[in-house]
Amino acid sequence: VEKIEEQLASLRIAKRSTLSEEPAYLLDIDVSRPAQSESSRFVAVSCSNKSIRVYNRETLNFLREYSGRPGILNGVRFAHRCDSIVFSACSDGTVKCWDIRLATQKAVQVFSGYPSNVFISFDINCSDLIVCAGTEKVENDTFLVFWDARGITDCASTTKEPLGVYSESHNDDVTRICFHPIEPSLILSGSTDGLVNMFDINKDNEDDALITTCNSDSSVSFIGWSGKDYKQVYCVTHDEGFCWWDIAQLDTEDPITLLHILDVRDSVCVGNNRLHYLVGGLYHEKADKLFLIGGTSTGNIHLISCSRDGLSLAGTLCGGHAATVRSFCWNLTDESLLTGGEDAQLLLWKPGAVERSLAKKASMKIASSVQNRVRVHNSSLKSRKK
């Protein structure tokens, strides 16, 4: 574990993307899965200006941009078995799919929901067979909507109707969807109702599909799988809480809660640097170790090690971002980290890297008028923090 922490702490900036003409917050990042080649070729970023931007993985050179206008694009994911297919959920009630190999700006596949659906979260399962998206609450309705994703790698431009929905398990916005990394039928959903639900979608109906419900007691901002064979589930909340559960204990007398921390900022000592917020978590397979990623409003990034005994600071990455970091993507293949922030910068960090251009970008915190969906920290939970 110490070696892994040393490795994470040795991350240095290898590349920076050039700033675009229309700066935007970088809200979500994904890298393409390696196809024939050893390394992934592309990085896709979901931006606050309603667009998806695609970059070269190694150089961070800008390649393409896709727009969801008039809708807002939320989240970005590459297909697992084709590194040129990229998805995003859209507030217009669709999940859109693009093929980076094509020059067209038009989505090659549109997964269409129901008229009232506003999708704010989604994921595609590890076999690329099922897409699931979560909705905002409209009147009293909140949905998880599912589609058959087969044929995406060679699809003509078609619109697909849903296979079905789950409608009973959450009663507020579904903020996160996360399929299991190796079990294609297992899926997690997290919501502002505080619940993290685990389903087996091979079951015939929603009641039978619901395996367990874990309560975070707060609005869920990030969820993920961890542990050997990914038998653990964790979540981060919008008020900087952290919950960690062992699903393998469901059929035993032992409690499933490994750790429940109401406010991580109060429980991790980071010296004079402070911890202002959490972004999410990453599970390091080789070390069988879970880490949280958080930071400061000035752009420093804290890597926090999780154990059953509590949380501890594993390292701090400085000198990269000039404002709040909003997104990250961990790449196990080469142990690298991608981060995006409110300074509109996309950074690639690698162990022991040396940045060629030492000219640090000037601070360019963007006016909040460009963002359509602010971090919930700053809105609905503001009153709680006063």
Secondary structure in CASP SS format (residue, H / E / C, confidence):
PFRMAT SS
TARGET T0000
AUTHOR 0000-0000-0000
METHOD secondary structure of the structure
MODEL  1
V C 1.00
E H 1.00
K H 1.00
I H 1.00
E H 1.00
E H 1.00
Q H 1.00
L H 1.00
A H 1.00
S C 1.00
L E 1.00
R E 1.00
I E 1.00
A E 1.00
K E 1.00
R E 1.00
S C 1.00
T C 1.00
L C 1.00
S C 1.00
E C 1.00
E C 1.00
P C 1.00
A C 1.00
Y C 1.00
L E 1.00
L E 1.00
D E 1.00
I E 1.00
D E 1.00
V E 1.00
S C 1.00
R C 1.00
P C 1.00
A C 1.00
Q C 1.00
S C 1.00
E C 1.00
S C 1.00
S C 1.00
R C 1.00
F E 1.00
V E 1.00
A E 1.00
V E 1.00
S E 1.00
C E 1.00
S C 1.00
N C 1.00
K C 1.00
S E 1.00
I E 1.00
R E 1.00
V E 1.00
Y E 1.00
N E 1.00
R C 1.00
E C 1.00
T C 1.00
L C 1.00
N C 1.00
F E 1.00
L E 1.00
R E 1.00
E E 1.00
Y E 1.00
S E 1.00
G C 1.00
R C 1.00
P C 1.00
G C 1.00
I C 1.00
L E 1.00
N E 1.00
G E 1.00
V E 1.00
R E 1.00
F E 1.00
A C 1.00
H C 1.00
R C 1.00
C C 1.00
D C 1.00
S C 1.00
I E 1.00
V E 1.00
F E 1.00
S E 1.00
A E 1.00
C E 1.00
S C 1.00
D C 1.00
G C 1.00
T E 1.00
V E 1.00
K E 1.00
C E 1.00
W E 1.00
D E 1.00
I C 1.00
R C 1.00
L C 1.00
A C 1.00
T C 1.00
Q C 1.00
K C 1.00
A C 1.00
V C 1.00
Q E 1.00
V E 1.00
F E 1.00
S E 1.00
G C 1.00
Y C 1.00
P C 1.00
S C 1.00
N C 1.00
V C 1.00
F E 1.00
I E 1.00
S E 1.00
F E 1.00
D E 1.00
I E 1.00
N C 1.00
C C 1.00
S C 1.00
D C 1.00
L C 1.00
I E 1.00
V E 1.00
C E 1.00
A E 1.00
G E 1.00
T E 1.00
E C 1.00
K C 1.00
V E 1.00
E C 1.00
N C 1.00
D E 1.00
T C 1.00
F C 1.00
L E 1.00
V E 1.00
F E 1.00
W E 1.00
D E 1.00
A C 1.00
R C 1.00
G C 1.00
I H 1.00
T H 1.00
D H 1.00
C C 1.00
A C 1.00
S C 1.00
T E 1.00
T E 1.00
K E 1.00
E C 1.00
P C 1.00
L C 1.00
G E 1.00
V E 1.00
Y E 1.00
S C 1.00
E C 1.00
S C 1.00
H C 1.00
N C 1.00
D C 1.00
D C 1.00
V E 1.00
T E 1.00
R E 1.00
I E 1.00
C E 1.00
F E 1.00
H C 1.00
P C 1.00
I C 1.00
E C 1.00
P C 1.00
S C 1.00
L E 1.00
I E 1.00
L E 1.00
S E 1.00
G E 1.00
S E 1.00
T C 1.00
D C 1.00
G C 1.00
L E 1.00
V E 1.00
N E 1.00
M E 1.00
F E 1.00
D E 1.00
I C 1.00
N C 1.00
K C 1.00
D C 1.00
N C 1.00
E H 1.00
D H 1.00
D H 1.00
A H 1.00
L E 1.00
I E 1.00
T E 1.00
T E 1.00
C E 1.00
N E 1.00
S C 1.00
D C 1.00
S C 1.00
S C 1.00
V E 1.00
S E 1.00
F E 1.00
I E 1.00
G E 1.00
W E 1.00
S E 1.00
G C 1.00
K H 1.00
D H 1.00
Y H 1.00
K C 1.00
Q E 1.00
V E 1.00
Y E 1.00
C E 1.00
V E 1.00
T E 1.00
H C 1.00
D C 1.00
E C 1.00
G C 1.00
F E 1.00
C E 1.00
W E 1.00
W E 1.00
D E 1.00
I H 1.00
A H 1.00
Q H 1.00
L C 1.00
D C 1.00
T C 1.00
E C 1.00
D C 1.00
P C 1.00
I C 1.00
T E 1.00
L E 1.00
L E 1.00
H E 1.00
I E 1.00
L C 1.00
D C 1.00
V H 1.00
R H 1.00
D H 1.00
S H 1.00
V C 1.00
C C 1.00
V C 1.00
G H 1.00
N H 1.00
N H 1.00
R C 1.00
L C 1.00
H C 1.00
Y E 1.00
L E 1.00
V E 1.00
G E 1.00
G E 1.00
L E 1.00
Y E 1.00
H E 1.00
E C 1.00
K C 1.00
A C 1.00
D C 1.00
K E 1.00
L E 1.00
F E 1.00
L E 1.00
I E 1.00
G E 1.00
G E 1.00
T C 1.00
S C 1.00
T C 1.00
G C 1.00
N C 1.00
I E 1.00
H E 1.00
L E 1.00
I E 1.00
S E 1.00
C E 1.00
S E 1.00
R C 1.00
D C 1.00
G E 1.00
L E 1.00
S E 1.00
L E 1.00
A E 1.00
G E 1.00
T E 1.00
L E 1.00
C C 1.00
G C 1.00
G C 1.00
H C 1.00
A C 1.00
A C 1.00
T C 1.00
V E 1.00
R E 1.00
S E 1.00
F E 1.00
C E 1.00
W E 1.00
N E 1.00
L C 1.00
T C 1.00
D C 1.00
E C 1.00
S E 1.00
L E 1.00
L E 1.00
T E 1.00
G E 1.00
G E 1.00
E C 1.00
D C 1.00
A C 1.00
Q C 1.00
L E 1.00
L E 1.00
L E 1.00
W E 1.00
K E 1.00
P E 1.00
G C 1.00
A C 1.00
V C 1.00
E C 1.00
R C 1.00
S C 1.00
L C 1.00
A C 1.00
K C 1.00
K C 1.00
A C 1.00
S C 1.00
M C 1.00
K C 1.00
I C 1.00
A C 1.00
S H 1.00
S H 1.00
V H 1.00
Q C 1.00
N C 1.00
R C 1.00
V C 1.00
R C 1.00
V H 1.00
H H 1.00
N H 1.00
S C 1.00
S C 1.00
L C 1.00
K H 1.00
S H 1.00
R H 1.00
K H 1.00
K C 1.00
END
